[in-house]
Amino acid sequence: MIHLPTIRDLAVRAGEKIMEVYQLHDFSAVTEVKADHSPLTIADKAAHQIISEGLVSHYPEIPVWSEAGRSIPYEERRAWTQFWLVGPLDGSCEVLNRYGEFTVNIALLEGRKPVMGVIYVPATGMLYYGHAGEGAFRQASGEPPVAIRVSGDTEKRTGVGSRSHSSPEEAAIFRNNRVEDFIAVGSSLKFCLIAEGKANFYYRSGPTMEWDTAAGQAIVEAAGGRVTDSKGNYLTYTNLHP
């Protein structure tokens, strides 16, 4: 049995480590560049270590695939039917630009479908989580959890999109889907805004990675929403990048 408070605790502990880096006056000594040219800080690595070691300790039978430890061969991963998918720090650019809109993402996948998700926002101490069949919740530090629910469709929609990535295609999609208001926010916080009903439409045209979407998808769907591909098909994780 998965003990959700254990997963939430790992996310919070990882977030506390990230905040130690976030509060530094100079990031130059703690920043590298990943293969895709996005930034990598020691915060990514430290958060990855906390989460991965914790998951392996509590659930040794469930494999872990993390953005900061993605060297597991595809031939091994392709046979997994249940595994943890971890984004230890989603929003490195938001860290380096000091926006505060970065998250820790932990998802449990079963049969290539995210069934549980935890997202922690270190800069605010806000925690979001959801489990299929059990609903979705928002919890401020030191406060009891509050059930959240998507707003459902409305005549005039509020869209949410990236602060760091946008495109003309995205703007056109918003216009064609009755989006009249727009919220710009970083990382997986976009999914959280959808889940708690503050926005009701999100479109992503550029590439994205599984660990950036799985936890958010689990929370949105636990809150009554739906995440699909561009053709409206249910989004599953059958083609993990080799």
C-alpha positions in Angstrom: 0.0 0.0 0.0 1.2 3.5 -0.9 1.2 5.8 2.1 0.5 9.2 0.6 1.8 11.2 3.7 5.2 9.6 3.1 5.3 10.9 -0.5 4.2 14.3 0.6 6.9 14.4 3.2 9.6 13.5 0.6 8.3 16.3 -1.6 8.5 18.8 1.2 12.0 17.7 2.3 13.2 18.1 -1.3 11.6 21.5 -1.5 13.4 22.6 1.7 16.7 21.6 0.1 15.8 23.6 -3.1 15.1 26.6 -1.0 18.6 26.5 0.5 19.9 27.1 -3.0 17.2 29.6 -4.0 18.2 31.8 -1.1 21.9 32.1 -2.3 22.9 35.5 -3.5 25.0 34.1 -6.4 23.9 31.0 -8.5 27.0 31.0 -10.7 28.8 28.3 -8.7 25.9 26.0 -8.5 24.6 26.0 -12.1 25.3 23.7 -15.0 23.8 23.3 -18.5 21.9 20.2 -19.4 22.0 18.5 -22.8 18.8 20.3 -23.9 20.5 23.7 -22.9 18.2 24.2 -19.9 19.8 25.0 -16.6 20.6 22.4 -13.9 21.4 23.4 -10.4 22.7 21.5 -7.4 19.2 21.9 -6.1 18.0 19.4 -8.8 20.5 16.9 -7.8 19.9 17.3 -4.0 16.2 17.0 -4.4 16.6 13.9 -6.7 18.7 12.2 -4.0 16.2 12.9 -1.2 13.2 11.7 -3.2 14.9 8.7 -4.9 16.5 7.4 -1.7 13.2 7.8 0.2 11.1 6.0 -2.4 13.6 3.1 -2.7 13.7 2.9 1.1 9.9 2.8 1.6 8.9 1.0 -1.7 11.9 -1.1 -2.8 9.7 -3.1 -5.2 8.7 0.0 -7.3 11.4 1.4 -9.6 12.1 5.1 -9.8 12.7 7.2 -12.9 13.8 10.7 -12.2 14.7 13.6 -14.4 18.0 14.1 -12.5 18.8 10.3 -12.7 17.5 9.4 -16.1 20.3 7.1 -17.2 18.3 3.9 -16.8 18.3 2.1 -20.2 15.1 2.2 -22.1 15.2 -1.6 -22.6 14.8 -1.9 -18.8 12.2 0.8 -18.4 9.9 -0.5 -21.2 8.9 -3.5 -19.1 7.8 -1.5 -16.1 4.1 -1.7 -15.3 4.3 0.4 -12.1 6.9 3.0 -11.3 7.6 6.4 -9.8 8.1 9.3 -12.2 9.9 12.2 -10.5 10.6 15.8 -11.5 12.8 16.9 -8.5 12.8 20.5 -9.7 10.4 21.7 -12.3 11.2 25.2 -13.2 15.0 25.7 -13.0 14.6 29.0 -15.0 12.1 30.2 -12.3 14.7 29.5 -9.7 17.4 31.3 -11.4 15.1 34.3 -12.2 13.8 34.2 -8.7 10.2 34.0 -9.7 9.3 31.5 -7.0 7.2 29.5 -9.5 9.0 26.1 -9.3 7.8 22.8 -8.0 8.7 19.3 -6.9 6.7 16.7 -8.8 6.2 13.0 -7.8 3.8 10.7 -9.6 3.0 7.0 -9.4 2.2 5.4 -12.7 0.3 2.1 -13.1 -0.2 0.6 -16.5 1.4 3.8 -18.1 -1.3 5.9 -16.4 -0.6 8.4 -13.6 -2.8 7.4 -10.7 -1.3 9.5 -7.9 0.4 12.9 -7.9 2.1 15.2 -5.5 3.2 18.7 -6.3 5.0 20.9 -3.8 5.6 24.6 -4.2 8.7 25.3 -2.0 8.6 29.1 -2.2 5.0 29.2 -0.8 4.8 26.0 1.2 1.7 25.0 -0.7 1.1 21.3 -1.4 -1.2 19.8 -4.0 -2.0 16.1 -4.3 -4.5 13.7 -5.8 -5.2 10.1 -6.0 -7.5 8.4 -8.5 -10.9 7.7 -6.9 -10.0 9.7 -3.7 -10.1 13.2 -5.0 -7.6 16.1 -5.0 -6.5 18.5 -2.3 -4.6 21.7 -1.6 -2.8 22.1 1.7 -1.0 25.2 3.0 1.8 24.7 5.5 0.5 24.0 9.0 -3.1 23.9 7.8 -5.5 21.0 7.2 -6.0 19.9 3.6 -8.8 21.5 1.5 -10.6 19.5 -1.3 -10.3 21.1 -4.7 -12.3 20.6 -7.9 -12.0 21.8 -11.5 -14.3 24.6 -12.5 -15.7 22.7 -15.5 -16.4 24.2 -18.8 -17.6 27.8 -19.0 -18.7 30.2 -21.7 -15.7 32.4 -21.2 -12.6 30.4 -20.3 -9.5 31.4 -18.3 -6.4 30.0 -19.9 -3.1 29.3 -18.2 0.3 29.1 -19.9 4.0 29.3 -19.4 5.8 32.4 -18.3 9.0 31.1 -20.1 7.6 29.4 -23.2 4.9 30.6 -25.6 4.1 30.5 -29.3 1.8 32.1 -31.9 0.2 28.7 -32.2 -0.7 28.8 -28.5 -2.3 32.2 -28.9 -4.4 31.0 -31.8 -5.5 27.9 -29.9 -6.6 30.1 -27.0 -8.7 32.4 -29.3 -10.3 29.4 -31.0 -11.3 27.9 -27.6 -13.0 30.9 -26.0 -10.1 31.9 -23.8 -10.6 35.5 -22.8 -8.5 35.7 -19.6 -4.9 34.5 -19.2 -2.7 33.6 -16.3 1.1 33.2 -16.9 2.8 30.9 -14.5 5.8 28.6 -14.4 6.3 24.9 -14.0 3.5 22.4 -13.1 1.7 25.1 -11.2 -0.4 25.4 -14.4 -2.0 22.0 -13.6 -2.6 23.1 -10.0 -4.5 26.2 -11.1 -6.7 24.0 -13.3 -7.3 21.5 -10.5 -8.4 24.1 -8.0 -10.6 25.9 -10.6 -8.7 29.1 -11.0 -8.2 28.4 -14.7 -9.9 25.9 -17.0 -7.8 25.6 -20.2 -4.2 24.9 -20.8 -2.5 24.2 -24.1 1.1 23.2 -24.7 2.5 23.2 -28.2 6.2 22.7 -27.6 8.0 19.6 -26.3 7.5 18.5 -22.7 8.8 15.7 -20.6 6.9 13.0 -18.7 8.2 14.1 -15.3 6.8 17.6 -15.9 3.3 16.4 -16.6 2.6 13.1 -14.8 2.0 14.5 -11.3 -0.1 17.4 -12.6 -2.2 15.1 -14.7 -2.9 12.8 -11.8 -4.0 15.8 -9.7 -6.2 17.4 -12.4 -7.9 14.1 -13.1 -8.5 13.4 -9.4 -10.1 16.8 -9.3 -12.5 15.9 -12.2 -10.5 17.3 -15.2 -9.1 15.7 -18.2 -5.6 15.8 -19.9 -5.4 14.8 -23.6 -3.1 15.0 -26.5 -3.7 17.4 -29.4 -6.2 15.0 -31.0 -8.3 14.7 -27.8 -7.0 11.2 -27.0 -6.4 10.4 -23.3 -2.8 11.1 -22.5 -0.9 7.9 -21.4 2.8 7.2 -21.0 3.3 4.4 -23.5 6.2 5.9 -25.3 8.6 6.9 -22.7 11.6 8.5 -24.4 14.5 6.1 -24.9 
